[in-house]
Amino acid sequence: NKNKIFFVYGGSQGSMSLINKLLLILHNIDIKYLKEIKFVIQSPKKMHKSLSEFFNKNNLDYEIKDFYNNIDEILTHTDFVFTRAGAGTINDIIRHEIPSIILPLSHSINNHQYYNAKYLLDKEASILIEEENFDSNLNSEIFIRLITNEKKQQKMKKALSEINLPAANEVMLTKILL
């Protein structure tokens, strides 16, 4: 597939809001940019109809499921991510070195998703969009800049590659076996 893969996933919380924000962004983008992308979207079933209508109307390449069992496999082939900022997701982004736009869940406990995303932002490894300051025109421009700017993508990948990510499973296994 010649198209870049853009994976959208929001975890168990906040997926509806994330998908709605995605649609607001996409509605403001010239279709020529979107034709170069295959969207792989994890979304609640109740959002499938509105997503499908948008993608079908614009003749765009997409796949929508309410759950993917093979997220690791998808991430291996993903070029960009639009997601929340749970610890597992941040780990995925770092491990797979995927340029991302992160929209932290604004009401996460102790605002931890914001701080997770800010960690990557401070390292110039991701783009952070705050829900409270959401502007569909500005965020559409941010989206276009990410998917069209190869230098920005490479800079983000390099920054991600420099983050030391402990192998959590091995660390836990070592602790258990001691």
TIVEX-795626 format. One record per residue (C-alpha): residue in three letters; x, y, z; residue number from 1; chain. Coordinates in nm, 2 decimals, decimal comma. Layout:
BEGIN
{r: ALA	x: X	y: Y	z: Z	k: NUM	c: A};
...
end
This chain:
BEGIN
{r: ASN	x: 0,00	y: 0,00	z: 0,00	k: 1	c: A};
{r: LYS	x: 0,15	y: 0,33	z: -0,11	k: 2	c: A};
{r: ASN	x: -0,06	y: 0,53	z: 0,14	k: 3	c: A};
{r: LYS	x: 0,08	y: 0,63	z: 0,48	k: 4	c: A};
{r: ILE	x: -0,09	y: 0,46	z: 0,77	k: 5	c: A};
{r: PHE	x: -0,26	y: 0,70	z: 1,02	k: 6	c: A};
{r: PHE	x: -0,37	y: 0,50	z: 1,33	k: 7	c: A};
{r: VAL	x: -0,64	y: 0,66	z: 1,56	k: 8	c: A};
{r: TYR	x: -0,70	y: 0,50	z: 1,89	k: 9	c: A};
{r: GLY	x: -0,83	y: 0,64	z: 2,22	k: 10	c: A};
{r: GLY	x: -0,83	y: 0,37	z: 2,48	k: 11	c: A};
{r: SER	x: -1,13	y: 0,28	z: 2,69	k: 12	c: A};
{r: GLN	x: -1,20	y: 0,64	z: 2,80	k: 13	c: A};
{r: GLY	x: -1,27	y: 0,94	z: 2,59	k: 14	c: A};
{r: SER	x: -1,28	y: 0,77	z: 2,25	k: 15	c: A};
{r: MET	x: -1,60	y: 0,95	z: 2,15	k: 16	c: A};
{r: SER	x: -1,45	y: 1,29	z: 2,21	k: 17	c: A};
{r: LEU	x: -1,13	y: 1,19	z: 2,03	k: 18	c: A};
{r: ILE	x: -1,32	y: 1,07	z: 1,72	k: 19	c: A};
{r: ASN	x: -1,53	y: 1,39	z: 1,72	k: 20	c: A};
{r: LYS	x: -1,22	y: 1,60	z: 1,73	k: 21	c: A};
{r: LEU	x: -1,07	y: 1,40	z: 1,45	k: 22	c: A};
{r: LEU	x: -1,37	y: 1,46	z: 1,23	k: 23	c: A};
{r: LEU	x: -1,36	y: 1,83	z: 1,30	k: 24	c: A};
{r: ILE	x: -0,99	y: 1,83	z: 1,19	k: 25	c: A};
{r: LEU	x: -1,05	y: 1,63	z: 0,88	k: 26	c: A};
{r: HIS	x: -1,35	y: 1,84	z: 0,77	k: 27	c: A};
{r: ASN	x: -1,11	y: 2,14	z: 0,75	k: 28	c: A};
{r: ILE	x: -0,84	y: 1,96	z: 0,54	k: 29	c: A};
{r: ASP	x: -0,82	y: 1,96	z: 0,16	k: 30	c: A};
{r: ILE	x: -0,91	y: 1,61	z: 0,05	k: 31	c: A};
{r: LYS	x: -0,59	y: 1,59	z: -0,16	k: 32	c: A};
{r: TYR	x: -0,39	y: 1,55	z: 0,16	k: 33	c: A};
{r: LEU	x: -0,62	y: 1,28	z: 0,29	k: 34	c: A};
{r: LYS	x: -0,61	y: 1,08	z: -0,03	k: 35	c: A};
{r: GLU	x: -0,25	y: 0,99	z: 0,06	k: 36	c: A};
{r: ILE	x: -0,34	y: 0,83	z: 0,38	k: 37	c: A};
{r: LYS	x: -0,50	y: 0,50	z: 0,50	k: 38	c: A};
{r: PHE	x: -0,69	y: 0,57	z: 0,82	k: 39	c: A};
{r: VAL	x: -0,70	y: 0,28	z: 1,07	k: 40	c: A};
{r: ILE	x: -0,94	y: 0,38	z: 1,34	k: 41	c: A};
{r: GLN	x: -1,04	y: 0,22	z: 1,67	k: 42	c: A};
{r: SER	x: -1,37	y: 0,37	z: 1,76	k: 43	c: A};
{r: PRO	x: -1,68	y: 0,30	z: 1,96	k: 44	c: A};
{r: LYS	x: -1,95	y: 0,14	z: 1,74	k: 45	c: A};
{r: LYS	x: -2,18	y: 0,43	z: 1,77	k: 46	c: A};
{r: MET	x: -1,92	y: 0,65	z: 1,58	k: 47	c: A};
{r: HIS	x: -1,88	y: 0,40	z: 1,29	k: 48	c: A};
{r: LYS	x: -2,17	y: 0,55	z: 1,09	k: 49	c: A};
{r: SER	x: -2,05	y: 0,91	z: 1,10	k: 50	c: A};
{r: LEU	x: -1,69	y: 0,81	z: 1,03	k: 51	c: A};
{r: SER	x: -1,79	y: 0,58	z: 0,74	k: 52	c: A};
{r: GLU	x: -2,01	y: 0,85	z: 0,59	k: 53	c: A};
{r: PHE	x: -1,72	y: 1,10	z: 0,59	k: 54	c: A};
{r: PHE	x: -1,46	y: 0,85	z: 0,45	k: 55	c: A};
{r: ASN	x: -1,70	y: 0,71	z: 0,18	k: 56	c: A};
{r: LYS	x: -1,83	y: 1,05	z: 0,07	k: 57	c: A};
{r: ASN	x: -1,47	y: 1,16	z: 0,01	k: 58	c: A};
{r: ASN	x: -1,36	y: 0,83	z: -0,13	k: 59	c: A};
{r: LEU	x: -1,08	y: 0,78	z: 0,13	k: 60	c: A};
{r: ASP	x: -0,90	y: 0,46	z: 0,23	k: 61	c: A};
{r: TYR	x: -1,00	y: 0,35	z: 0,58	k: 62	c: A};
{r: GLU	x: -1,07	y: 0,07	z: 0,82	k: 63	c: A};
{r: ILE	x: -1,28	y: 0,10	z: 1,14	k: 64	c: A};
{r: LYS	x: -1,32	y: -0,14	z: 1,42	k: 65	c: A};
{r: ASP	x: -1,43	y: -0,10	z: 1,78	k: 66	c: A};
{r: PHE	x: -1,14	y: -0,31	z: 1,89	k: 67	c: A};
{r: TYR	x: -0,81	y: -0,44	z: 1,74	k: 68	c: A};
{r: ASN	x: -0,65	y: -0,75	z: 1,89	k: 69	c: A};
{r: ASN	x: -0,33	y: -0,68	z: 1,69	k: 70	c: A};
{r: ILE	x: -0,24	y: -0,33	z: 1,79	k: 71	c: A};
{r: ASP	x: 0,13	y: -0,41	z: 1,80	k: 72	c: A};
{r: GLU	x: 0,12	y: -0,54	z: 1,44	k: 73	c: A};
{r: ILE	x: -0,07	y: -0,22	z: 1,34	k: 74	c: A};
{r: LEU	x: 0,18	y: 0,00	z: 1,51	k: 75	c: A};
{r: THR	x: 0,47	y: -0,17	z: 1,33	k: 76	c: A};
{r: HIS	x: 0,32	y: -0,04	z: 1,00	k: 77	c: A};
{r: THR	x: 0,19	y: 0,29	z: 1,13	k: 78	c: A};
{r: ASP	x: 0,34	y: 0,62	z: 1,01	k: 79	c: A};
{r: PHE	x: 0,14	y: 0,86	z: 1,23	k: 80	c: A};
{r: VAL	x: -0,08	y: 0,83	z: 1,54	k: 81	c: A};
{r: PHE	x: -0,37	y: 1,04	z: 1,67	k: 82	c: A};
{r: THR	x: -0,44	y: 0,93	z: 2,03	k: 83	c: A};
{r: ARG	x: -0,49	y: 0,99	z: 2,40	k: 84	c: A};
{r: ALA	x: -0,19	y: 0,98	z: 2,64	k: 85	c: A};
{r: GLY	x: -0,23	y: 0,69	z: 2,87	k: 86	c: A};
{r: ALA	x: 0,10	y: 0,53	z: 2,98	k: 87	c: A};
{r: GLY	x: 0,05	y: 0,23	z: 2,75	k: 88	c: A};
{r: THR	x: -0,01	y: 0,45	z: 2,45	k: 89	c: A};
{r: ILE	x: 0,30	y: 0,67	z: 2,53	k: 90	c: A};
{r: ASN	x: 0,50	y: 0,35	z: 2,56	k: 91	c: A};
{r: ASP	x: 0,37	y: 0,23	z: 2,22	k: 92	c: A};
{r: ILE	x: 0,46	y: 0,56	z: 2,05	k: 93	c: A};
{r: ILE	x: 0,81	y: 0,55	z: 2,20	k: 94	c: A};
{r: ARG	x: 0,88	y: 0,18	z: 2,13	k: 95	c: A};
{r: HIS	x: 0,76	y: 0,21	z: 1,77	k: 96	c: A};
{r: GLU	x: 0,90	y: 0,56	z: 1,72	k: 97	c: A};
{r: ILE	x: 0,58	y: 0,70	z: 1,56	k: 98	c: A};
{r: PRO	x: 0,52	y: 1,07	z: 1,50	k: 99	c: A};
{r: SER	x: 0,21	y: 1,16	z: 1,68	k: 100	c: A};
{r: ILE	x: -0,06	y: 1,41	z: 1,77	k: 101	c: A};
{r: ILE	x: -0,17	y: 1,36	z: 2,12	k: 102	c: A};
{r: LEU	x: -0,49	y: 1,49	z: 2,27	k: 103	c: A};
{r: PRO	x: -0,47	y: 1,41	z: 2,64	k: 104	c: A};
{r: LEU	x: -0,79	y: 1,31	z: 2,82	k: 105	c: A};
{r: SER	x: -0,86	y: 1,64	z: 3,00	k: 106	c: A};
{r: HIS	x: -1,02	y: 1,49	z: 3,31	k: 107	c: A};
{r: SER	x: -0,76	y: 1,21	z: 3,37	k: 108	c: A};
{r: ILE	x: -0,67	y: 1,16	z: 3,74	k: 109	c: A};
{r: ASN	x: -0,41	y: 1,42	z: 3,85	k: 110	c: A};
{r: ASN	x: -0,40	y: 1,53	z: 3,48	k: 111	c: A};
{r: HIS	x: -0,15	y: 1,25	z: 3,42	k: 112	c: A};
{r: GLN	x: -0,23	y: 1,22	z: 3,05	k: 113	c: A};
{r: TYR	x: -0,13	y: 1,59	z: 3,00	k: 114	c: A};
{r: TYR	x: 0,20	y: 1,52	z: 3,18	k: 115	c: A};
{r: ASN	x: 0,26	y: 1,20	z: 2,98	k: 116	c: A};
{r: ALA	x: 0,20	y: 1,40	z: 2,65	k: 117	c: A};
{r: LYS	x: 0,41	y: 1,69	z: 2,77	k: 118	c: A};
{r: TYR	x: 0,70	y: 1,46	z: 2,84	k: 119	c: A};
{r: LEU	x: 0,71	y: 1,38	z: 2,47	k: 120	c: A};
{r: LEU	x: 0,64	y: 1,74	z: 2,37	k: 121	c: A};
{r: ASP	x: 0,93	y: 1,86	z: 2,57	k: 122	c: A};
{r: LYS	x: 1,16	y: 1,62	z: 2,39	k: 123	c: A};
{r: GLU	x: 1,01	y: 1,74	z: 2,05	k: 124	c: A};
{r: ALA	x: 0,89	y: 1,38	z: 2,00	k: 125	c: A};
{r: SER	x: 0,52	y: 1,46	z: 1,96	k: 126	c: A};
{r: ILE	x: 0,26	y: 1,72	z: 1,91	k: 127	c: A};
{r: LEU	x: 0,03	y: 1,80	z: 2,20	k: 128	c: A};
{r: ILE	x: -0,32	y: 1,94	z: 2,15	k: 129	c: A};
{r: GLU	x: -0,51	y: 2,04	z: 2,47	k: 130	c: A};
{r: GLU	x: -0,89	y: 1,98	z: 2,46	k: 131	c: A};
{r: GLU	x: -0,96	y: 2,31	z: 2,63	k: 132	c: A};
{r: ASN	x: -0,78	y: 2,50	z: 2,36	k: 133	c: A};
{r: PHE	x: -0,91	y: 2,29	z: 2,07	k: 134	c: A};
{r: ASP	x: -0,93	y: 2,50	z: 1,75	k: 135	c: A};
{r: SER	x: -1,03	y: 2,29	z: 1,44	k: 136	c: A};
{r: ASN	x: -0,87	y: 2,53	z: 1,19	k: 137	c: A};
{r: LEU	x: -0,54	y: 2,55	z: 1,38	k: 138	c: A};
{r: ASN	x: -0,53	y: 2,18	z: 1,45	k: 139	c: A};
{r: SER	x: -0,60	y: 2,10	z: 1,08	k: 140	c: A};
{r: GLU	x: -0,29	y: 2,30	z: 1,00	k: 141	c: A};
{r: ILE	x: -0,10	y: 2,11	z: 1,26	k: 142	c: A};
{r: PHE	x: -0,22	y: 1,78	z: 1,11	k: 143	c: A};
{r: ILE	x: -0,12	y: 1,89	z: 0,75	k: 144	c: A};
{r: ARG	x: 0,22	y: 2,00	z: 0,87	k: 145	c: A};
{r: LEU	x: 0,29	y: 1,66	z: 1,04	k: 146	c: A};
{r: ILE	x: 0,18	y: 1,45	z: 0,74	k: 147	c: A};
{r: THR	x: 0,36	y: 1,67	z: 0,48	k: 148	c: A};
{r: ASN	x: 0,68	y: 1,76	z: 0,66	k: 149	c: A};
{r: GLU	x: 0,93	y: 1,48	z: 0,62	k: 150	c: A};
{r: LYS	x: 1,20	y: 1,67	z: 0,82	k: 151	c: A};
{r: LYS	x: 0,95	y: 1,71	z: 1,12	k: 152	c: A};
{r: GLN	x: 0,87	y: 1,34	z: 1,10	k: 153	c: A};
{r: GLN	x: 1,23	y: 1,24	z: 1,10	k: 154	c: A};
{r: LYS	x: 1,31	y: 1,48	z: 1,39	k: 155	c: A};
{r: MET	x: 1,03	y: 1,33	z: 1,60	k: 156	c: A};
{r: LYS	x: 1,14	y: 0,97	z: 1,52	k: 157	c: A};
{r: LYS	x: 1,50	y: 1,06	z: 1,62	k: 158	c: A};
{r: ALA	x: 1,38	y: 1,22	z: 1,95	k: 159	c: A};
{r: LEU	x: 1,17	y: 0,91	z: 2,02	k: 160	c: A};
{r: SER	x: 1,47	y: 0,68	z: 1,95	k: 161	c: A};
{r: GLU	x: 1,67	y: 0,87	z: 2,21	k: 162	c: A};
{r: ILE	x: 1,42	y: 0,80	z: 2,49	k: 163	c: A};
{r: ASN	x: 1,54	y: 0,52	z: 2,72	k: 164	c: A};
{r: LEU	x: 1,25	y: 0,29	z: 2,75	k: 165	c: A};
{r: PRO	x: 1,30	y: 0,01	z: 3,01	k: 166	c: A};
{r: ALA	x: 1,17	y: -0,33	z: 2,91	k: 167	c: A};
{r: ALA	x: 0,88	y: -0,33	z: 3,16	k: 168	c: A};
{r: ASN	x: 0,79	y: -0,70	z: 3,11	k: 169	c: A};
{r: GLU	x: 1,15	y: -0,81	z: 3,17	k: 170	c: A};
{r: VAL	x: 1,18	y: -0,58	z: 3,48	k: 171	c: A};
{r: MET	x: 0,86	y: -0,72	z: 3,63	k: 172	c: A};
{r: LEU	x: 0,96	y: -1,08	z: 3,55	k: 173	c: A};
{r: THR	x: 1,30	y: -1,03	z: 3,71	k: 174	c: A};
{r: LYS	x: 1,14	y: -0,88	z: 4,03	k: 175	c: A};
{r: ILE	x: 0,89	y: -1,17	z: 4,04	k: 176	c: A};
{r: LEU	x: 1,16	y: -1,44	z: 4,01	k: 177	c: A};
{r: LEU	x: 1,39	y: -1,28	z: 4,27	k: 178	c: A};
end
